[in-house]
Amino acid sequence: MNIKRLSACALLALGMGTAMTAQAHRAWMLPSATVLSGENTWVTVDGAVSNSLFYFEHFPLRLKQLEVLSPTGAAVETQNMAEGRYRSVFDVELKEEGTYTLQIHRQGAFARYTLEGESKRWSGPVDKVSEIPSQASDVKVSEIDSRMQVFVTKGAPTDETFKPSGQGIELVPVTHPNDLVTGEPVHFKFLVDGQPAQGLPLVLIRDGIRYRDQVGEIELTTDAEGAVEVTFTEPGMYWVEAELEQPSQKIEGAPRRLSYSATLEVLPL
């Protein structure tokens, strides 16, 4: 498999149809809490695209393709969704006990081309690439598959919503993502289209990069089984990202660009 470093937010930006400097920005969701209990339980989630993780200063995250899955895999309706100048926000009521998955999964195609001397962009389903004008020149088309996730648990953690779909890059937790603490090994497994993602490069970044001199990335690579192990030394919210590029099987001669990102909370032991 040909693996090449890209920018996950670049793929998300393509899905949003937004012009931005891809290498400088990261797309993310940030929950008000990841582990909750009791009655009348809610979580509020912010979403944005920014230079500094979890800091609002560039663009709101588009939530059109947001879905929330209950601990049994049923769709859950979001409430109080709103989009501001720099961030988007929504609420989820946690009625069931267990782990919820909040995700945005974008699939399709993106193209840049020149038409009558002007640079143009196009995005849409893979089977609609033929909509690009036949008289266009300098046509560059990519197939994209990007997934962004957040996990929130009410009561005891469950794993029903972690069943792989077999599409794109997916996280299969060995250690539950809502059971991460400092000083203890964490084990994750990653899949690409349902198969172990061997040699997949990962980056983990802790919150607060705006307030420190170094980003302090943790760089990892999955083994032959798509597995990776990490031990966190500092608590906080972390953003994990995985990216790769491979030939598209649906668009002749085009690359297929895949990305995965998630927000994880690590608690002190």
Backbone hydrogen bonds in HBPLUS format (Angstrom, degrees):
<---DONOR---> <-ACCEPTOR-->    atom                        ^
c    i                          cat <-CA-CA->   ^        H-A-AA   ^      H-
h    n   atom  resd res      DA  || num        DHA   H-A  angle D-A-AA Bond
n    s   type  num  typ     dist DA aas  dist angle  dist       angle   num
A0010-ALA N   A0007-SER O   2.92 MM   3  5.11 132.5  2.15 100.1 114.1     1
A0011-LEU N   A0007-SER O   3.37 MM   4  6.87 147.7  2.48 148.5 155.6     2
A0011-LEU N   A0008-ALA O   3.07 MM   3  5.32 119.9  2.44 101.1 114.4     3
A0012-LEU N   A0008-ALA O   3.09 MM   4  6.46 157.5  2.14 148.4 155.0     4
A0013-ALA N   A0009-CYS O   2.73 MM   4  5.80 148.4  1.83 139.2 148.5     5
A0014-LEU N   A0010-ALA O   2.97 MM   4  6.25 148.5  2.07 142.9 150.9     6
A0015-GLY N   A0011-LEU O   3.07 MM   4  6.39 156.1  2.13 144.6 150.7     7
A0016-MET N   A0012-LEU O   2.92 MM   4  6.19 138.0  2.10 141.9 153.9     8
A0017-GLY N   A0013-ALA O   2.90 MM   4  6.00 117.6  2.30 138.0 154.1     9
A0018-THR N   A0013-ALA O   3.05 MM   5  5.23 162.9  2.08 149.0 150.5    10
A0017-GLY N   A0014-LEU O   3.09 MM   3  5.01 144.3  2.23  96.3 107.1    11
A0024-ALA N   A0021-THR O   3.12 MM   3  5.78 150.7  2.21 118.6 126.7    12
A0025-HIS N   A0022-ALA O   3.36 MM   3  5.68 152.0  2.44 109.6 116.5    13
A0026-ARG N   A0050-SER O   2.79 MM  24  5.46 156.9  1.85 145.2 150.2    14
A0050-SER N   A0026-ARG O   2.94 MM  24  5.46 155.7  2.00 147.9 148.4    15
A0028-TRP N   A0048-ALA O   2.99 MM  20  5.78 157.4  2.04 167.8 174.9    16
A0048-ALA N   A0028-TRP O   3.09 MM  20  5.78 154.2  2.16 153.1 161.0    17
A0030-LEU N   A0046-ASP O   2.76 MM  16  5.14 158.3  1.81 150.3 155.7    18
A0046-ASP N   A0030-LEU O   2.98 MM  16  5.14 165.0  2.00 142.0 141.6    19
A0032-SER N   A0044-THR O   2.74 MM  12  5.31 134.2  1.94 153.5 168.5    20
A0153-THR N   A0034-THR O   2.76 MM 119  6.02 167.8  1.78 150.1 151.6    21
A0036-LEU N   A0153-THR O   2.80 MM 117  6.20 160.7  1.84 163.5 169.0    22
A0155-GLY N   A0036-LEU O   2.85 MM 119  6.28 163.6  1.88 162.3 159.6    23
A0094-LEU N   A0041-THR O   2.78 MM  53  5.42 163.1  1.80 150.8 156.2    24
A0043-VAL N   A0092-VAL O   2.97 MM  49  5.42 148.9  2.07 147.7 157.7    25
A0092-VAL N   A0043-VAL O   2.93 MM  49  5.42 149.6  2.02 154.5 163.9    26
A0045-VAL N   A0090-PHE O   2.87 MM  45  5.52 168.9  1.88 168.2 172.0    27
A0090-PHE N   A0045-VAL O   3.07 MM  45  5.52 144.3  2.21 145.5 155.9    28
A0047-GLY N   A0088-SER O   2.89 MM  41  5.02 147.8  2.00 140.3 139.9    29
A0061-LEU N   A0047-GLY O   3.38 MM  14  5.05 166.3  2.40 105.2 102.1    30
A0088-SER N   A0047-GLY O   2.84 MM  41  5.02 162.5  1.87 150.5 156.4    31
A0049-VAL N   A0059-PHE O   2.78 MM  10  5.15 152.5  1.85 163.3 162.3    32
A0059-PHE N   A0049-VAL O   3.09 MM  10  5.15 149.2  2.19 155.2 157.2    33
A0055-TYR N   A0052-SER O   3.24 MM   3  5.56 136.1  2.44 142.0 133.6    34
A0066-LEU N   A0063-LEU O   3.08 MM   3  5.11 167.5  2.10 113.9 114.6    35
A0067-GLU N   A0103-GLN O   2.85 MM  36  5.51 155.0  1.91 161.1 169.3    36
A0103-GLN N   A0067-GLU O   2.89 MM  36  5.51 172.0  1.90 166.7 169.5    37
A0076-VAL N   A0068-VAL O   2.82 MM   8  5.26 152.5  1.90 150.2 151.1    38
A0069-LEU N   A0101-THR O   2.83 MM  32  5.18 167.6  1.84 154.4 158.5    39
A0101-THR N   A0069-LEU O   3.09 MM  32  5.18 153.2  2.16 139.2 147.4    40
A0070-SER N   A0074-ALA O   2.74 MM   4  5.19 164.8  1.77 153.2 158.3    41
A0073-GLY N   A0070-SER O   2.84 MM   3  5.00 162.2  1.87 113.6 119.3    42
A0079-GLN N   A0091-ASP O   2.86 MM  12  5.03 164.3  1.89 147.4 149.8    43
A0091-ASP N   A0079-GLN O   2.77 MM  12  5.03 166.2  1.79 159.7 159.6    44
A0082-ALA N   A0089-VAL O   2.91 MM   7  5.43 152.7  1.99 156.6 160.5    45
A0089-VAL N   A0082-ALA O   2.91 MM   7  5.43 154.5  1.97 157.5 159.8    46
A0084-GLY N   A0087-ARG O   2.73 MM   3  5.28 164.2  1.76 161.2 164.4    47
A0098-GLY N   A0154-LYS O   2.72 MM  56  5.17 165.4  1.74 147.3 152.6    48
A0154-LYS N   A0098-GLY O   2.82 MM  56  5.17 164.1  1.85 147.8 147.0    49
A0100-TYR N   A0152-VAL O   2.66 MM  52  5.18 174.6  1.66 161.9 162.4    50
A0152-VAL N   A0100-TYR O   3.05 MM  52  5.18 160.6  2.08 140.4 146.5    51
A0102-LEU N   A0150-VAL O   2.86 MM  48  5.10 173.8  1.86 161.7 162.6    52
A0150-VAL N   A0102-LEU O   2.82 MM  48  5.10 137.6  2.00 148.3 158.1    53
A0104-ILE N   A0148-MET O   2.91 MM  44  5.23 149.3  2.01 144.7 153.7    54
A0148-MET N   A0104-ILE O   2.93 MM  44  5.23 151.8  2.01 141.3 150.6    55
A0106-ARG N   A0146-SER O   2.79 MM  40  5.21 157.1  1.85 157.7 163.3    56
A0146-SER N   A0106-ARG O   2.86 MM  40  5.21 159.4  1.90 150.9 157.7    57
A0108-GLY N   A0144-ILE O   3.13 MM  36  5.47 146.2  2.25 152.0 148.3    58
A0144-ILE N   A0108-GLY O   2.87 MM  36  5.47 167.9  1.88 140.4 143.8    59
A0109-ALA N   A0124-GLY O   2.82 MM  15  5.59 153.1  1.90 167.0 176.2    60
A0124-GLY N   A0109-ALA O   3.12 MM  15  5.59 153.8  2.19 147.9 152.0    61
A0110-PHE N   A0142-SER O   2.86 MM  32  5.37 155.3  1.92 155.0 162.8    62
A0142-SER N   A0110-PHE O   2.83 MM  32  5.37 156.7  1.88 159.7 167.2    63
A0111-ALA N   A0122-TRP O   2.77 MM  11  5.06 155.3  1.83 155.3 155.9    64
A0122-TRP N   A0111-ALA O   2.90 MM  11  5.06 146.8  2.01 147.1 147.6    65
A0112-ARG N   A0140-LYS O   2.98 MM  28  5.32 152.2  2.06 142.2 150.3    66
A0140-LYS N   A0112-ARG O   2.85 MM  28  5.32 158.8  1.90 160.4 165.8    67
A0113-TYR N   A0120-LYS O   3.09 MM   7  5.30 157.5  2.15 137.5 140.4    68
A0120-LYS N   A0113-TYR O   2.71 MM   7  5.30 162.3  1.74 169.3 168.9    69
A0114-THR N   A0137-SER O   2.79 MM  23  5.13 168.6  1.80 156.9 157.1    70
A0137-SER N   A0114-THR O   2.87 MM  23  5.13 167.6  1.88 151.9 155.7    71
A0115-LEU N   A0118-GLU O   2.84 MM   3  5.30 162.1  1.88 151.7 154.9    72
A0118-GLU N   A0115-LEU O   3.04 MM   3  5.30 166.3  2.05 113.2 117.4    73
A0128-LYS N   A0125-PRO O   2.97 MM   3  5.37 161.6  2.00 116.8 120.5    74
A0129-VAL N   A0126-VAL O   3.38 MM   3  5.79 160.7  2.42 118.7 117.2    75
A0131-GLU N   A0128-LYS O   2.88 MM   3  5.68 166.6  1.90 124.9 128.4    76
A0132-ILE N   A0129-VAL O   3.08 MM   3  5.97 173.2  2.09 126.8 128.8    77
A0136-ALA N   A0133-PRO O   3.06 MM   3  5.44 165.5  2.08 115.7 118.9    78
A0143-GLU N   A0255-PRO O   2.94 MM 112  6.26 167.0  1.95 161.1 163.2    79
A0257-ARG N   A0143-GLU O   2.78 MM 114  6.16 163.9  1.81 163.3 161.5    80
A0145-ASP N   A0257-ARG O   2.97 MM 112  6.34 144.0  2.10 157.9 157.0    81
A0259-SER N   A0145-ASP O   2.97 MM 114  6.51 146.6  2.08 151.9 155.9    82
A0147-ARG N   A0259-SER O   3.06 MM 112  6.31 150.4  2.16 133.6 142.1    83
A0261-SER N   A0147-ARG O   2.93 MM 114  6.46 143.4  2.07 153.0 162.8    84
A0149-GLN N   A0261-SER O   2.93 MM 112  6.43 150.1  2.02 143.8 153.1    85
A0263-THR N   A0149-GLN O   3.25 MM 114  6.84 145.6  2.38 156.8 165.4    86
A0162-PHE N   A0159-ASP O   3.17 MM   3  5.49 164.6  2.20 113.7 117.7    87
A0193-ASP N   A0168-GLY O   2.93 MM  25  4.97 164.5  1.95 131.4 134.9    88
A0170-GLU N   A0191-LEU O   2.93 MM  21  5.17 154.5  2.00 140.4 146.3    89
A0191-LEU N   A0170-GLU O   2.90 MM  21  5.17 158.2  1.95 147.6 154.7    90
A0172-VAL N   A0189-LYS O   2.67 MM  17  5.04 169.5  1.68 167.5 165.0    91
A0189-LYS N   A0172-VAL O   3.09 MM  17  5.04 139.1  2.26 129.4 140.9    92
A0174-VAL N   A0187-HIS O   3.21 MM  13  5.38 147.9  2.32 140.9 142.1    93
A0175-THR N   A0187-HIS O   2.84 MM  12  5.25 158.0  1.89 159.3 153.4    94
A0179-ASP N   A0176-HIS O   2.95 MM   3  5.29 144.2  2.09 125.9 124.1    95
A0267-LEU N   A0180-LEU O   2.97 MM  87  6.31 169.2  1.98 146.4 143.5    96
A0182-THR N   A0267-LEU O   2.98 MM  85  6.37 144.0  2.11 158.0 166.2    97
A0183-GLY N   A0232-PHE O   2.85 MM  49  5.92 159.7  1.89 164.3 169.6    98
A0186-VAL N   A0230-VAL O   2.77 MM  44  5.27 151.3  1.85 144.8 154.5    99
A0230-VAL N   A0186-VAL O   3.01 MM  44  5.27 151.0  2.09 142.1 151.2   100
A0188-PHE N   A0228-VAL O   3.07 MM  40  5.51 163.7  2.10 156.0 161.2   101
A0228-VAL N   A0188-PHE O   2.90 MM  40  5.51 147.9  2.01 159.9 160.9   102
A0190-PHE N   A0226-GLY O   2.75 MM  36  5.08 160.1  1.79 138.4 144.2   103
A0197-ALA N   A0190-PHE O   2.95 MM   7  5.55 163.1  1.97 144.0 139.0   104
A0192-VAL N   A0195-GLN O   2.71 MM   3  5.26 157.6  1.76 153.4 159.1   105
A0195-GLN N   A0192-VAL O   3.09 MM   3  5.26 169.1  2.10 112.7 115.3   106
A0198-GLN N   A0196-PRO O   3.13 MM   2  5.83 126.3  2.44 105.3  90.5   107
A0199-GLY N   A0222-THR O   3.18 MM  23  4.98 142.7  2.32 117.2 121.9   108
A0222-THR N   A0200-LEU O   3.07 MM  22  5.22 158.3  2.12 133.6 139.0   109
A0202-LEU N   A0220-LEU O   2.78 MM  18  5.06 165.9  1.79 148.7 148.2   110
A0220-LEU N   A0202-LEU O   3.03 MM  18  5.06 163.6  2.06 135.2 139.8   111
A0203-VAL N   A0241-GLU O   2.99 MM  38  5.28 149.7  2.08 147.6 155.9   112
A0241-GLU N   A0203-VAL O   2.89 MM  38  5.28 150.1  1.98 149.7 159.2   113
A0204-LEU N   A0218-ILE O   2.89 MM  14  4.95 151.6  1.97 138.8 148.1   114
A0218-ILE N   A0204-LEU O   2.83 MM  14  4.95 157.1  1.89 146.9 153.8   115
A0205-ILE N   A0239-TRP O   2.92 MM  34  5.26 152.6  2.00 142.4 151.5   116
A0239-TRP N   A0205-ILE O   2.86 MM  34  5.26 159.7  1.90 147.1 153.0   117
A0207-ASP N   A0237-MET O   2.79 MM  30  5.47 144.7  1.92 169.9 175.1   118
A0211-TYR N   A0208-GLY O   2.92 MM   3  5.49 152.8  2.00 116.0 123.9   119
A0212-ARG N   A0209-ILE O   3.43 MM   3  5.34 168.4  2.45 107.2 105.6   120
A0223-ASP N   A0227-ALA O   2.89 MM   4  5.41 154.2  1.96 144.5 151.4   121
A0226-GLY N   A0223-ASP O   2.88 MM   3  5.16 163.5  1.91 116.8 120.4   122
A0236-GLY N   A0266-VAL O   2.83 MM  30  5.24 162.2  1.86 143.7 146.3   123
A0266-VAL N   A0236-GLY O   2.80 MM  30  5.24 171.0  1.81 154.8 158.0   124
A0238-TYR N   A0264-LEU O   2.64 MM  26  5.05 168.1  1.66 158.7 162.9   125
A0264-LEU N   A0238-TYR O   2.75 MM  26  5.05 163.8  1.78 150.2 155.9   126
A0240-VAL N   A0262-ALA O   2.93 MM  22  5.39 165.3  1.95 157.6 162.5   127
A0262-ALA N   A0240-VAL O   3.03 MM  22  5.39 143.9  2.16 142.3 150.3   128
A0242-ALA N   A0260-TYR O   2.80 MM  18  5.08 154.3  1.87 151.4 154.1   129
A0260-TYR N   A0242-ALA O   2.78 MM  18  5.08 146.3  1.89 154.0 155.8   130
A0244-LEU N   A0258-LEU O   3.07 MM  14  5.45 156.9  2.12 148.0 147.3   131
A0258-LEU N   A0244-LEU O   2.97 MM  14  5.45 167.8  1.99 157.9 161.6   132
A0246-GLN N   A0256-ARG O   2.95 MM  10  5.21 158.4  2.00 146.4 153.6   133
A0256-ARG N   A0246-GLN O   2.55 MM  10  5.21 160.3  1.59 173.1 176.4   134
A0248-SER N   A0254-ALA O   2.88 MM   6  5.58 166.3  1.90 156.2 153.9   135
A0254-ALA N   A0251-ILE O   3.13 MM   3  5.59 164.5  2.16 136.7 136.0   136
